[in-house]
Amino acid sequence: MLATSGLLRCLAEGSGHWEAAPNKTAPYILERPPRVSRYAPQACDKPGKRSTRRVLQHTWVPDGPRCASLLHHQHGSWLNSTLESLASRFCRRHSGSRILLVGDSIMSQWFIGLAAALGEPSFSAASVRACAGSGGGGGGSVLDYDVGQTARVCGGHVELQYVRNGVLDVNASAEEAARASHGRCVADPASTNQPWLYLVPQHDFVVLNRGVWVEENAEKFEAELNATIHALALARHARTAEQQHEEAGGAVARARQRRPPPRVVWRGTPASIPRCWRLRDPLPTPFEFNFSAAPSLATERGVALFKWHHFAPQNGVARRLVEAAGHAYLDTYTQTALRPGGHHPSRHDCVHWCLPGPPDEWTRLLLLLWLHDSPARHASSMVPDQPVHANLK
């Protein structure tokens, strides 16, 4: 347990450095550009060819103060595990499991990278229509690849699902419509904030991210996060309640297969660096939004319209709330604040990533966490009586 708690602290802190790995090769090949999102230029290589882009020849090495105990522990070699070895171990250990990813278009990209890393992915769009009387077309429109799809991975033995909800919206009526139809229909298939809470009890692993949609009002942002975390706790508790009901009803065979509530990881929002295509990669020090030293930063489109400079402080609030609720937090901001490279070379898009690319290091750390985190820690999580408040000092 000492090693597990040390790993949680290490990956939440996010400190580390990019180490040159000139002999490192792409961890997977995208056989064809998958339909994921019109916003996500994830295919930057010729389909079916192993990428040789130089941006791949670096490995993230966690080495912050909270990693020190791990580095000197007998399990310190965990941090050096390759993505390929971790994926193989995960597939063997968690055959039959289900993984749910919920977030924005960056999460849709990570869905593709995670699926490819876990091997032999078979992708499909979610065949979900608008519920009759919902105002979404009464069955005429189908959920698009942009907002939901699934994949069978690990040779078909693990199910991976992605749902688009960039703000982790808690919409009670939309959730109820999806729950009542067992997911066969949703209120609005065109929405980029799809219902997701009803899916949580059906999965073993859940990854969430608030996304790049910034709420500038700090109090409102905290209130929205608290609402999401509280609703998540109720959804996770629903699985335990269902299992208890089955057991009381005499469903012995199913009761024997009781599993703990799904393990939840909150992925921090990665850094977006203005004019990333002009900078060396990796940077010697993390990029900072220092408006005093560089006033022109305030006029950059990503800063003026999308508030990229708010990602880091809002990540800090999210981490405090998430950890207070007993969930794991995976930092991705620090490592990406050092990586202006890895984006599409011609689109000048400094938000989305090429795959394979730096997000594969998130996959490596995520699998490391899932392989060494204790299920008992999640089983003991309780439904909070009231929202948790972050210490904003």
C-alpha positions as semicolon CSV with decimal commas, in nm:
position;residue;x (nm);y (nm);z (nm)
1;M;0,000;0,000;0,000
2;L;0,295;0,231;0,063
3;A;0,402;0,193;-0,299
4;T;0,044;0,246;-0,423
5;S;-0,006;0,569;-0,226
6;G;0,336;0,689;-0,338
7;L;0,245;0,622;-0,700
8;L;-0,082;0,814;-0,664
9;R;0,100;1,116;-0,520
10;C;0,375;1,096;-0,783
11;L;0,140;1,089;-1,084
12;A;-0,086;1,357;-0,937
13;E;0,204;1,594;-0,880
14;G;0,317;1,558;-1,240
15;S;0,678;1,675;-1,200
16;G;0,937;1,516;-1,424
17;H;1,138;1,558;-1,741
18;W;1,143;1,439;-2,100
19;E;1,434;1,205;-2,159
20;A;1,573;1,159;-2,509
21;A;1,518;0,806;-2,640
22;P;1,669;0,799;-2,990
23;N;1,598;0,428;-3,035
24;K;1,235;0,449;-2,926
25;T;0,980;0,346;-3,190
26;A;0,611;0,420;-3,225
27;P;0,416;0,195;-2,985
28;Y;0,148;0,112;-3,242
29;I;0,045;0,158;-3,605
30;L;-0,284;0,317;-3,709
31;E;-0,394;0,094;-3,995
32;R;-0,632;0,362;-4,124
33;P;-0,733;0,707;-4,005
34;P;-1,021;0,637;-3,765
35;R;-1,327;0,859;-3,772
36;V;-1,312;1,026;-3,435
37;S;-1,364;1,398;-3,458
38;R;-1,347;1,665;-3,723
39;Y;-1,160;1,869;-3,462
40;A;-0,897;1,606;-3,389
41;P;-0,623;1,564;-3,655
42;Q;-0,491;1,249;-3,492
43;A;-0,365;1,081;-3,814
44;C;-0,038;1,253;-3,903
45;D;0,130;0,955;-4,074
46;K;0,051;0,735;-4,370
47;P;-0,202;0,469;-4,264
48;G;-0,044;0,130;-4,204
49;K;0,307;0,272;-4,167
50;R;0,496;0,292;-3,839
51;S;0,559;0,656;-3,755
52;T;0,920;0,778;-3,756
53;R;0,849;1,135;-3,638
54;R;1,124;1,265;-3,410
55;V;0,867;1,388;-3,160
56;L;0,820;1,025;-3,053
57;Q;1,183;0,984;-2,946
58;H;1,129;1,107;-2,590
59;T;1,000;0,937;-2,276
60;W;0,841;1,109;-1,979
61;V;1,026;1,037;-1,654
62;P;0,839;1,133;-1,331
63;D;1,095;1,263;-1,083
64;G;0,927;1,519;-0,856
65;P;0,960;1,535;-0,477
66;R;0,659;1,307;-0,430
67;C;0,818;1,048;-0,658
68;A;1,133;1,027;-0,442
69;S;1,002;0,753;-0,213
70;L;0,902;0,546;-0,516
71;L;1,234;0,589;-0,692
72;H;1,411;0,449;-0,386
73;H;1,150;0,178;-0,328
74;Q;1,198;-0,175;-0,454
75;H;0,917;-0,108;-0,704
76;G;1,079;0,207;-0,844
77;S;1,130;0,027;-1,175
78;W;0,754;0,063;-1,231
79;L;0,813;0,414;-1,358
80;N;1,040;0,285;-1,634
81;S;0,794;0,026;-1,768
82;T;0,725;0,053;-2,142
83;L;0,379;0,113;-2,279
84;E;0,390;-0,218;-2,464
85;S;0,471;-0,420;-2,151
86;L;0,207;-0,242;-1,943
87;A;-0,060;-0,294;-2,211
88;S;0,019;-0,665;-2,228
89;R;-0,003;-0,701;-1,849
90;F;-0,328;-0,504;-1,833
91;C;-0,492;-0,720;-2,100
92;R;-0,395;-1,039;-1,916
93;R;-0,499;-0,918;-1,571
94;H;-0,819;-0,738;-1,664
95;S;-0,965;-0,955;-1,939
96;G;-1,341;-0,908;-1,948
97;S;-1,331;-0,556;-1,804
98;R;-1,498;-0,242;-1,936
99;I;-1,341;0,105;-1,958
100;L;-1,530;0,434;-1,993
101;L;-1,372;0,762;-2,105
102;V;-1,574;1,084;-2,074
103;G;-1,452;1,427;-2,181
104;D;-1,386;1,658;-2,473
105;S;-1,234;1,609;-2,820
106;I;-0,889;1,556;-2,665
107;M;-1,040;1,261;-2,478
108;S;-1,169;1,128;-2,811
109;Q;-0,811;1,130;-2,937
110;W;-0,687;0,959;-2,624
111;F;-0,959;0,698;-2,675
112;I;-0,801;0,612;-3,010
113;G;-0,449;0,604;-2,864
114;L;-0,553;0,388;-2,568
115;A;-0,741;0,150;-2,797
116;A;-0,443;0,117;-3,031
117;A;-0,203;0,064;-2,740
118;L;-0,420;-0,215;-2,594
119;G;-0,412;-0,394;-2,927
120;E;-0,628;-0,517;-3,214
121;P;-0,895;-0,247;-3,180
122;S;-1,228;-0,289;-3,355
123;F;-1,410;0,045;-3,363
124;S;-1,780;0,120;-3,396
125;A;-1,996;0,429;-3,357
126;A;-2,261;0,415;-3,087
127;S;-2,589;0,319;-3,258
128;V;-2,799;0,547;-3,039
129;R;-3,094;0,752;-3,162
130;A;-3,301;1,038;-3,025
131;C;-3,573;0,932;-2,783
132;A;-3,928;0,984;-2,909
133;G;-4,072;1,311;-2,781
134;S;-3,733;1,445;-2,677
135;G;-3,718;1,711;-2,946
136;G;-3,412;1,545;-3,097
137;G;-3,587;1,402;-3,400
138;G;-3,780;1,109;-3,256
139;G;-3,533;0,850;-3,378
140;G;-3,425;1,023;-3,697
141;S;-3,074;1,129;-3,596
142;V;-2,794;0,897;-3,487
143;L;-2,522;0,964;-3,233
144;D;-2,216;1,077;-3,428
145;Y;-1,856;0,956;-3,398
146;D;-1,780;1,300;-3,257
147;V;-1,981;1,230;-2,944
148;G;-1,961;0,857;-2,882
149;Q;-1,811;0,529;-2,995
150;T;-1,684;0,197;-2,865
151;A;-1,395;-0,038;-2,936
152;R;-1,312;-0,396;-2,856
153;V;-0,945;-0,416;-2,754
154;C;-0,701;-0,666;-2,602
155;G;-0,791;-0,913;-2,876
156;G;-1,162;-0,850;-2,816
157;H;-1,151;-0,927;-2,443
158;V;-1,189;-0,568;-2,311
159;E;-1,450;-0,309;-2,405
160;L;-1,353;0,057;-2,432
161;Q;-1,618;0,328;-2,461
162;Y;-1,592;0,702;-2,520
163;V;-1,867;0,957;-2,448
164;R;-1,833;1,323;-2,539
165;N;-1,917;1,557;-2,253
166;G;-1,667;1,840;-2,237
167;V;-1,796;1,993;-1,914
168;L;-1,907;1,669;-1,742
169;D;-2,257;1,808;-1,744
170;V;-2,502;1,658;-1,492
171;N;-2,834;1,675;-1,678
172;A;-3,092;1,478;-1,479
173;S;-3,355;1,457;-1,754
174;A;-3,103;1,350;-2,020
175;E;-2,961;1,089;-1,783
176;E;-3,307;0,955;-1,701
177;A;-3,400;0,923;-2,070
178;A;-3,082;0,727;-2,142
179;R;-3,123;0,511;-1,830
180;A;-3,489;0,433;-1,901
181;S;-3,405;0,312;-2,253
182;H;-3,095;0,122;-2,131
183;G;-2,886;0,349;-2,350
184;R;-3,076;0,280;-2,672
185;C;-3,175;0,645;-2,711
186;V;-3,064;0,986;-2,583
187;A;-3,236;1,323;-2,564
188;D;-3,017;1,491;-2,826
189;P;-2,768;1,287;-3,034
190;A;-2,615;1,607;-3,173
191;S;-2,517;1,745;-2,834
192;T;-2,151;1,750;-2,733
193;N;-2,262;1,699;-2,371
194;Q;-2,402;1,348;-2,378
195;P;-2,540;1,157;-2,075
196;W;-2,271;0,945;-1,911
197;L;-2,351;0,889;-1,545
198;Y;-2,593;0,604;-1,623
199;L;-2,297;0,417;-1,778
200;V;-2,068;0,442;-1,475
201;P;-2,205;0,140;-1,283
202;Q;-2,156;-0,078;-1,592
203;H;-1,780;-0,017;-1,609
204;D;-1,475;-0,124;-1,412
205;F;-1,255;0,174;-1,499
206;V;-1,367;0,533;-1,557
207;V;-1,154;0,825;-1,682
208;L;-1,296;1,177;-1,664
209;N;-1,181;1,522;-1,772
210;R;-1,350;1,859;-1,743
211;G;-1,198;1,957;-2,078
212;V;-1,071;2,282;-2,225
213;W;-1,400;2,463;-2,169
214;V;-1,304;2,719;-1,907
215;E;-1,549;2,866;-1,657
216;E;-1,398;3,202;-1,557
217;N;-1,612;3,241;-1,246
218;A;-1,411;3,049;-0,985
219;E;-1,705;2,992;-0,749
220;K;-1,926;2,863;-1,031
221;F;-1,645;2,637;-1,154
222;E;-1,603;2,484;-0,808
223;A;-1,978;2,440;-0,769
224;E;-2,003;2,262;-1,104
225;L;-1,716;2,029;-1,015
226;N;-1,873;1,953;-0,678
227;A;-2,201;1,867;-0,851
228;T;-2,020;1,634;-1,091
229;I;-1,824;1,461;-0,815
230;H;-2,133;1,414;-0,597
231;A;-2,334;1,273;-0,890
232;L;-2,043;1,042;-0,972
233;A;-2,042;0,910;-0,614
234;L;-2,412;0,828;-0,640
235;A;-2,359;0,654;-0,975
236;R;-2,072;0,443;-0,840
237;H;-2,281;0,354;-0,535
238;A;-2,560;0,234;-0,768
239;R;-2,350;-0,067;-0,870
240;T;-2,309;-0,178;-0,509
241;A;-2,682;-0,130;-0,445
242;E;-2,767;-0,334;-0,757
243;Q;-2,544;-0,617;-0,645
244;Q;-2,696;-0,619;-0,297
245;H;-3,042;-0,636;-0,453
246;E;-2,937;-0,932;-0,669
247;E;-2,796;-1,111;-0,369
248;A;-3,111;-1,053;-0,165
249;G;-3,319;-1,178;-0,457
250;G;-3,132;-1,504;-0,474
251;A;-2,921;-1,433;-0,785
252;V;-2,637;-1,637;-0,636
253;A;-2,435;-1,687;-0,952
254;R;-2,427;-1,314;-1,022
255;A;-2,367;-1,221;-0,661
256;R;-2,055;-1,434;-0,664
257;Q;-1,919;-1,207;-0,932
258;R;-1,956;-0,895;-0,721
259;R;-1,699;-0,636;-0,811
260;P;-1,594;-0,318;-0,635
261;P;-1,718;0,017;-0,765
262;P;-1,536;0,136;-1,079
263;R;-1,192;0,286;-1,031
264;V;-1,204;0,653;-1,123
265;V;-0,914;0,856;-1,261
266;W;-0,948;1,228;-1,332
267;R;-0,714;1,336;-1,612
268;G;-0,589;1,692;-1,586
269;T;-0,628;1,921;-1,887
270;P;-0,304;1,934;-2,089
271;A;-0,128;2,260;-2,171
272;S;-0,194;2,445;-2,495
273;I;0,102;2,660;-2,600
274;P;0,046;2,961;-2,830
275;R;0,227;2,938;-3,165
276;C;0,354;2,593;-3,073
277;W;0,483;2,532;-3,425
278;R;0,750;2,803;-3,381
279;L;0,910;2,663;-3,065
280;R;1,181;2,407;-3,004
281;D;1,067;2,071;-2,875
282;P;1,098;1,980;-2,594
283;L;1,132;2,313;-2,416
284;P;1,406;2,345;-2,150
285;T;1,152;2,477;-1,896
286;P;0,770;2,459;-1,889
287;F;0,589;2,728;-2,086
288;E;0,435;2,996;-1,864
289;F;0,171;3,258;-1,939
290;N;0,375;3,553;-1,818
291;F;0,174;3,850;-1,943
292;S;0,406;4,102;-1,776
293;A;0,708;3,978;-1,969
294;A;0,512;3,911;-2,289
295;P;0,201;4,136;-2,309
296;S;0,126;4,014;-2,663
297;L;0,029;3,675;-2,519
298;A;-0,303;3,825;-2,411
299;T;-0,398;3,882;-2,777
300;E;-0,331;3,524;-2,888
301;R;-0,652;3,358;-3,009
302;G;-0,626;3,063;-2,769
303;V;-0,577;3,297;-2,476
304;A;-0,833;3,562;-2,568
305;L;-1,112;3,322;-2,672
306;F;-1,043;2,993;-2,492
307;K;-0,854;3,113;-2,182
308;W;-0,562;2,867;-2,210
309;H;-0,395;3,044;-1,917
310;H;-0,672;2,920;-1,687
311;F;-0,600;2,551;-1,747
312;A;-0,327;2,522;-1,482
313;P;-0,511;2,692;-1,191
314;Q;-0,837;2,511;-1,268
315;N;-0,646;2,182;-1,279
316;G;-0,530;2,263;-0,927
317;V;-0,887;2,311;-0,806
318;A;-0,998;1,989;-0,976
319;R;-0,717;1,792;-0,819
320;R;-0,800;1,907;-0,466
321;L;-1,169;1,823;-0,505
322;V;-1,108;1,490;-0,679
323;E;-0,853;1,369;-0,426
324;A;-1,074;1,481;-0,136
325;A;-1,345;1,254;-0,282
326;G;-1,102;0,960;-0,282
327;H;-1,027;0,940;-0,655
328;A;-0,695;0,936;-0,840
329;Y;-0,572;1,243;-1,030
330;L;-0,340;1,210;-1,330
331;D;-0,152;1,529;-1,417
332;T;-0,087;1,589;-1,787
333;Y;-0,031;1,965;-1,777
334;T;0,331;1,972;-1,660
335;Q;0,460;1,733;-1,923
336;T;0,271;1,900;-2,209
337;A;0,384;2,249;-2,099
338;L;0,726;2,124;-2,212
339;R;0,604;1,987;-2,547
340;P;0,506;2,235;-2,816
341;G;0,577;1,956;-3,066
342;G;0,351;1,665;-3,147
343;H;0,072;1,866;-3,308
344;H;-0,035;1,855;-3,672
345;P;0,241;2,029;-3,873
346;S;0,014;2,215;-4,114
347;R;-0,302;2,296;-3,920
348;H;-0,147;2,524;-3,656
349;D;-0,364;2,346;-3,397
350;C;-0,189;2,364;-3,059
351;V;-0,469;2,184;-2,871
352;H;-0,506;1,847;-3,043
353;W;-0,228;1,593;-3,094
354;C;-0,090;1,363;-3,359
355;L;-0,109;0,994;-3,279
356;P;0,116;0,826;-3,194
357;G;0,248;1,115;-2,986
358;P;0,291;1,264;-2,636
359;P;-0,056;1,145;-2,519
360;D;0,079;0,789;-2,533
361;E;0,277;0,877;-2,222
362;W;-0,055;0,949;-2,048
363;T;-0,163;0,597;-2,147
364;R;0,155;0,451;-2,003
365;L;0,103;0,629;-1,670
366;L;-0,268;0,541;-1,663
367;L;-0,199;0,169;-1,712
368;L;0,076;0,188;-1,451
369;L;-0,177;0,333;-1,208
370;W;-0,447;0,076;-1,288
371;L;-0,206;-0,215;-1,252
372;H;-0,082;-0,106;-0,910
373;D;-0,378;0,076;-0,754
374;S;-0,567;-0,129;-0,496
375;P;-0,933;-0,220;-0,571
376;A;-0,999;-0,215;-0,195
377;R;-0,922;0,158;-0,187
378;H;-1,211;0,220;-0,427
379;A;-1,449;-0,021;-0,257
380;S;-1,422;0,179;0,063
381;S;-1,526;0,508;-0,102
382;M;-1,850;0,642;0,042
383;V;-2,120;0,862;-0,105
384;P;-2,059;1,213;0,037
385;D;-2,343;1,372;0,233
386;Q;-2,250;1,712;0,093
387;P;-2,015;1,854;-0,170
388;V;-1,645;1,872;-0,095
389;H;-1,487;2,218;-0,092
390;A;-1,135;2,283;-0,211
391;N;-0,879;2,470;-0,008
392;L;-0,802;2,754;-0,247
393;K;-0,514;2,901;-0,052
